[in-house]
Amino acid sequence: MNPGWMARLYAIALHRGLLTRFVVYLWSERLTDAGRMLIVAGVILGAFSLYSLLLLLFFLGFVSVVANALYRPRVALSVHVPEKTIAGGRLTCTAVLTNVGLRNAYDMGIAWTRLPRALRSGAPPEAVPVLEPGAQARFSYTIACPHRGVYALPALRAVTLYPFAIARHPRDHGHMQTVAVLPAYTPLTEVNIDISPRYQPGGISLTSHVGESPEYLGNRPYRPGDALRHIDHRAWARLGEPAVREFQEEYYCRLLLVVDTQVSRRWGRRRDAELEAVLSLTAALTDYLSKGEFVIDIVLAGASVYRLRTGRHTGQLDQVLEILAAVEPATADPFGAANEALADSLAQMSAVVMVLSRWSDSRQALVSLARDAGCAVKAVVVSDDAQAAAAAESADARVTAVTPEQVRAGQVYRL
């Protein structure tokens, strides 16, 4: 290959960032601390024209690469990573390395490829000096998860440091896995809101078989639209006309929990703190309300309006937390579309609980719609803007304002 083509390939690689990423990969993932020290020493020796020592360092690196290429141990790696943890917690991963070859494997260990930036890995466990044929080695690895989210973990790799422990040479790897870091929250001890049962059209069949057991009241003449399964054939034969069984109407408590995921357009920790506090308080409310005899409709108002149901065996708290872990912030006001989507269902709600990141006319409109439909309303504004919080509390007696710092510190345990 002539120099012109080599220069062109180098320019393409540099333009696309391939060369930069490859150098970062070698430096951060393939080289050990000893290998990095050798590189730095080589640069210093080259600067002082000590070429004989520089050649010695180059020879050590060359021997390391050749020896590892010729001596390739056969190993199998089994990895277990927990599927979820709480924000601020840690994941303890375990790996079992088995020598499936016919000769000893030397200086075997494990290493991650590059983790997501939001995660922090602990120090890698020490390598096993000798792993005999058929023997196993167990490793434990810790990952700190300070922030909520859903993360794709790269594959954990089995590596060997043989022969001089200056580079990690991969031999086998596990599979990529997804980890959910759930929002952390402080359990609530009390939520002050008046809740009374309301009639639910369709009762059990339309709410996943939850509600009070219907009581048989008697028979009445058949009317068009009645369910055919309610026809009483004995009464039909006795009366000479179609008759249906009549049951007590379904009444139970159904709550609407509206979550505001809009954040300010500013960037940085303050903006992130608002959304994290809103989701943390939402998790606490879901935990508290799901322990009662309620059906809870949770609405996530963001770039799109999502709705899920929990409570009374229609869903589990862990499932709600996993969904909250994946929530993305919205920058536009979502309550125009949310109000239209919720207007028809408010008549069946006993109460509406709102967790808001701010106060606005569109949010006030939803409060008015809920009250006009006969719902009890409770709204919580989570904001570090003192003026906005004061405006929200003065606009409505049932609006409570808290700060993200109070939620994060666990000072909000009664609403």
C-alpha positions in Angstrom: 0.0 0.0 0.0 1.5 3.3 -1.0 1.9 6.3 1.4 -0.9 8.2 -0.3 -3.5 5.5 0.4 -2.3 5.2 4.0 -2.6 8.9 4.5 -6.1 8.8 3.1 -7.2 6.0 5.4 -5.7 7.8 8.4 -7.7 11.0 7.5 -10.9 9.0 7.1 -10.4 7.3 10.5 -9.5 10.6 12.2 -12.5 12.4 10.6 -15.0 9.8 11.8 -13.4 9.5 15.3 -12.5 5.8 14.8 -8.9 6.3 15.7 -9.7 8.4 18.8 -12.2 5.8 20.0 -9.7 3.0 19.4 -6.9 4.8 21.3 -9.4 5.4 24.2 -10.4 1.8 24.1 -6.8 0.6 24.3 -5.9 3.0 27.1 -8.9 2.6 29.3 -9.9 -1.0 28.8 -7.1 -3.1 27.4 -4.1 -1.7 29.4 -3.7 -2.3 33.1 -2.2 0.3 35.4 1.2 -1.3 34.8 0.7 -1.1 31.1 -0.2 2.6 31.3 2.9 3.3 33.4 5.1 1.6 30.7 3.5 3.8 28.0 4.2 6.9 30.0 7.7 5.7 30.7 8.2 5.1 27.0 7.1 8.6 26.1 9.5 10.1 28.7 12.4 7.9 27.5 11.7 8.9 23.9 11.7 12.6 24.9 15.2 12.2 26.4 16.5 10.1 23.5 17.1 7.0 25.7 16.3 4.7 22.8 17.9 1.6 24.3 15.6 1.6 27.2 12.7 2.5 24.9 13.5 -0.5 22.8 13.5 -2.7 25.9 10.0 -1.5 26.8 8.8 -2.1 23.2 10.3 -5.6 23.4 8.4 -6.4 26.6 5.1 -5.3 25.0 5.8 -7.4 21.9 6.6 -10.5 23.9 3.4 -10.0 25.9 1.3 -9.9 22.8 3.0 -12.8 21.1 3.0 -15.0 24.2 -0.7 -14.4 24.8 -1.5 -15.1 21.2 0.3 -18.5 21.3 -1.0 -19.5 24.7 -4.8 -19.2 24.5 -6.6 -20.7 27.5 -10.1 -22.1 26.9 -12.6 -20.8 29.5 -16.3 -20.3 29.9 -17.9 -17.4 31.8 -21.3 -17.5 33.6 -22.6 -14.1 34.8 -25.5 -13.1 37.1 -26.5 -9.5 37.3 -29.6 -8.3 39.3 -32.4 -6.9 37.2 -33.1 -3.9 39.4 -32.0 -1.8 42.2 -32.9 1.5 43.9 -31.4 4.8 42.9 -28.4 5.4 45.2 -27.9 1.6 45.7 -25.4 -0.9 44.3 -25.6 -3.9 42.0 -23.5 -6.9 43.2 -22.7 -8.9 40.1 -21.3 -12.4 40.3 -19.3 -14.3 37.7 -18.2 -17.9 37.6 -15.2 -18.7 35.4 -14.5 -22.3 34.4 -11.4 -23.6 32.7 -12.8 -26.0 30.0 -9.4 -26.6 28.4 -6.8 -29.3 28.9 -4.0 -27.0 30.4 -3.7 -24.4 33.1 -5.0 -20.9 32.6 -2.9 -18.2 34.2 -3.7 -14.7 35.5 -7.5 -15.0 34.8 -9.9 -12.2 35.8 -13.0 -10.3 34.6 -13.5 -6.8 33.3 -16.4 -4.7 31.9 -16.3 -3.0 28.6 -17.3 0.7 28.9 -20.2 1.2 31.4 -22.9 3.9 30.9 -21.7 7.2 32.2 -24.4 7.3 35.0 -23.0 4.1 36.6 -19.8 3.8 38.6 -17.9 0.6 38.8 -15.8 -0.5 41.7 -12.3 -1.8 41.6 -12.1 -5.1 39.6 -11.5 -8.2 41.6 -8.0 -9.7 41.7 -7.0 -12.1 39.0 -6.6 -15.8 39.8 -2.9 -16.8 39.4 -3.6 -20.4 38.2 -6.9 -22.0 37.1 -6.4 -25.7 36.6 -8.4 -27.7 34.0 -12.0 -28.2 35.1 -11.5 -25.8 38.0 -13.8 -22.8 38.7 -13.2 -19.3 40.1 -15.9 -17.1 41.5 -15.7 -13.3 41.2 -17.9 -10.5 42.7 -18.1 -7.1 41.1 -20.0 -4.0 42.4 -21.6 -1.2 40.4 -22.9 2.0 42.0 -26.2 3.3 40.6 -26.6 6.9 41.8 -29.3 7.9 39.3 -32.7 6.5 38.2 -33.0 5.1 34.7 -32.9 2.0 32.5 -29.4 1.1 31.5 -27.9 -1.5 29.0 -24.9 -3.1 30.6 -22.2 -4.2 28.2 -21.1 -7.8 28.3 -18.8 -8.8 31.2 -15.6 -10.3 29.8 -13.2 -13.0 31.0 -9.6 -11.7 30.5 -6.1 -12.9 31.0 -3.2 -10.8 32.1 -0.6 -13.4 31.1 2.4 -13.0 30.9 3.5 -9.6 32.3 0.1 -8.2 33.6 0.4 -5.1 31.4 -2.6 -5.8 29.2 -6.0 -7.5 29.4 -6.6 -10.1 26.7 -10.3 -11.1 26.3 -11.1 -14.8 26.2 -14.8 -15.2 26.7 -17.8 -12.9 27.5 -21.3 -12.9 28.8 -24.3 -11.2 27.3 -25.6 -7.6 27.4 -28.2 -7.1 30.1 -30.7 -4.4 31.0 -30.8 -3.0 34.5 -33.6 -0.9 35.9 -32.6 1.6 38.6 -35.9 2.4 40.4 -36.7 5.8 41.9 -35.9 6.0 45.6 -38.6 7.2 47.9 -39.6 7.7 51.5 -42.8 5.9 52.5 -45.8 8.1 53.3 -47.6 7.7 56.6 -50.7 9.7 55.8 -52.5 11.1 52.7 -55.4 13.4 53.7 -58.1 13.1 51.0 -61.8 12.3 51.1 -62.5 9.2 49.1 -66.0 7.7 48.7 -67.1 4.8 46.4 -68.6 5.7 43.0 -70.7 3.7 40.5 -68.6 2.1 37.8 -70.4 1.3 34.5 -69.7 -2.2 33.5 -68.3 -2.9 37.0 -66.1 -6.0 37.2 -65.8 -6.7 33.5 -64.4 -3.3 32.7 -62.0 -3.0 35.6 -60.2 -6.3 35.4 -62.5 -8.2 37.8 -62.0 -5.9 40.7 -64.8 -4.4 42.9 -67.4 -5.6 45.3 -69.1 -8.9 44.6 -72.5 -8.2 43.0 -75.5 -9.2 45.0 -78.5 -11.0 43.3 -81.6 -8.8 43.7 -84.2 -10.6 41.6 -85.6 -10.7 38.0 -86.9 -8.1 35.7 -88.2 -8.1 32.0 -85.5 -8.3 29.4 -84.5 -5.0 27.7 -82.5 -4.6 24.5 -78.8 -4.4 25.3 -78.9 -6.6 28.4 -76.1 -9.2 28.6 -77.3 -12.6 27.3 -75.5 -14.4 30.1 -77.9 -12.7 32.6 -81.0 -14.3 31.0 -82.9 -16.4 33.6 -84.4 -19.3 31.5 -86.5 -20.6 34.4 -88.1 -17.2 34.9 -88.6 -16.9 31.2 -90.5 -20.3 31.1 -92.6 -19.3 34.1 -93.5 -15.8 33.0 -93.8 -16.5 29.3 -91.5 -13.6 28.4 -87.7 -13.1 28.5 -86.4 -12.2 31.9 -83.0 -11.4 33.2 -81.3 -11.6 36.6 -80.7 -8.2 38.2 -77.7 -7.5 40.4 -76.7 -4.8 42.7 -74.7 -2.1 40.9 -70.9 -1.9 41.3 -69.6 0.7 43.6 -65.9 1.1 44.7 -63.2 3.6 45.0 -61.2 4.5 41.9 -58.4 7.1 42.0 -56.7 9.0 39.3 -53.0 9.8 39.9 -51.7 12.3 37.4 -47.9 12.7 37.1 -46.4 15.8 35.6 -43.1 15.1 33.8 -42.5 18.5 32.3 -39.3 20.1 33.3 -37.9 23.6 32.7 -35.7 24.3 29.7 -32.7 25.0 31.8 -30.0 22.4 31.9 -28.2 21.0 34.9 -28.8 19.5 38.2 -31.7 21.7 39.2 -33.8 20.6 36.3 -33.0 16.9 36.9 -33.8 17.3 40.6 -37.3 18.5 39.8 -38.2 15.4 37.8 -36.5 13.0 40.2 -38.4 14.5 43.1 -41.7 14.3 41.2 -41.2 10.6 40.4 -40.0 9.8 43.9 -43.1 11.3 45.4 -45.2 9.4 42.8 -43.6 6.2 43.9 -44.4 7.0 47.5 -48.0 7.8 46.7 -48.4 4.6 44.7 -46.9 2.6 47.5 -49.3 4.2 50.0 -52.5 4.1 47.9 -51.9 0.5 46.6 -52.2 -0.8 50.2 -55.8 0.4 50.3 -59.0 -0.9 48.6 -58.6 1.3 45.6 -58.2 0.9 41.9 -55.5 3.4 40.8 -55.2 4.8 37.3 -51.8 6.4 36.9 -51.4 8.9 34.1 -47.9 10.0 33.0 -48.4 13.4 31.3 -45.4 14.1 29.1 -44.5 14.2 25.4 -47.1 11.5 25.2 -49.8 10.6 27.7 -49.4 7.1 29.1 -51.9 5.3 31.4 -51.6 2.3 33.5 -53.7 0.7 36.3 -52.7 -0.8 39.6 -54.2 -1.6 43.0 -56.5 -4.4 44.1 -54.5 -7.1 42.2 -54.6 -5.3 38.9 -50.9 -4.5 39.0 -47.9 -4.7 41.2 -45.9 -1.8 42.8 -42.7 -3.2 41.2 -44.2 -2.9 37.8 -45.1 0.8 38.4 -41.6 1.5 39.7 -40.0 -0.1 36.6 -42.2 2.2 34.4 -41.2 5.2 36.5 -37.6 4.3 36.1 -37.9 4.7 32.3 -39.7 8.0 32.3 -38.1 10.7 30.1 -38.6 14.5 30.7 -40.9 16.6 28.6 -40.2 20.2 27.8 -43.6 21.2 26.5 -46.8 21.6 28.5 -48.6 18.2 28.3 -51.8 19.2 30.0 -53.7 20.4 27.0 -53.8 16.9 25.5 -54.0 15.2 28.9 -57.1 17.2 29.9 -58.9 16.1 26.8 -57.9 12.5 27.3 -59.0 12.4 30.9 -62.3 14.4 30.7 -64.5 11.4 29.9 -63.2 9.2 32.7 -63.4 11.7 35.5 -67.1 10.8 36.2 -66.0 7.4 37.4 -63.2 8.7 39.7 -63.6 9.0 43.4 -60.6 11.3 43.7 -57.8 12.9 41.6 -54.3 13.2 43.0 -51.8 15.3 41.0 -48.1 15.5 41.4 -47.0 18.6 39.5 -43.7 20.2 38.7 -45.3 23.7 38.4 -48.6 25.5 38.5 -50.3 26.8 35.3 -53.7 27.6 33.8 -53.8 24.2 32.1 -53.2 22.4 35.4 -55.8 24.6 37.1 -58.2 23.6 34.3 -57.7 19.9 35.2 -58.5 20.6 38.8 -61.7 22.4 37.8 -62.7 19.6 35.5 -62.2 17.0 38.3 -64.3 19.1 40.8 -67.1 19.6 38.3 -67.2 15.8 37.9 -67.6 15.4 41.6 -64.1 14.2 42.4 -62.1 15.0 45.5 -58.9 16.7 44.4 -55.4 16.9 46.0 -52.5 18.5 44.1 -48.8 18.6 45.2 -46.5 21.0 43.4 -42.8 20.0 43.6 -40.7 23.0 42.8 -37.7 25.0 44.1 -39.3 28.2 42.7 -40.6 29.9 45.9 -42.8 32.4 43.9 -44.4 29.6 41.8 -45.1 27.5 44.9 -46.7 30.5 46.7 -48.8 31.2 43.7 -50.0 27.6 43.6 -50.9 27.5 47.3 -52.8 30.8 47.0 -54.7 29.7 43.9 -56.3 26.7 45.7 -56.6 25.7 49.3 -56.0 22.0 48.4 -52.7 22.6 46.7 -49.5 21.7 48.7 -46.1 22.9 47.7 -42.9 21.1 48.6 -39.3 21.5 47.3 -37.2 18.8 45.6 -34.7 19.0 48.5 -37.5 18.2 51.0 -38.5 15.1 48.9 -34.9 14.0 48.5 -34.2 14.4 52.2 -37.2 12.3 53.2 -39.0 15.2 54.9 -42.2 14.7 53.0 -44.1 11.8 54.8 -47.5 13.3 55.2 -49.7 15.0 52.5 
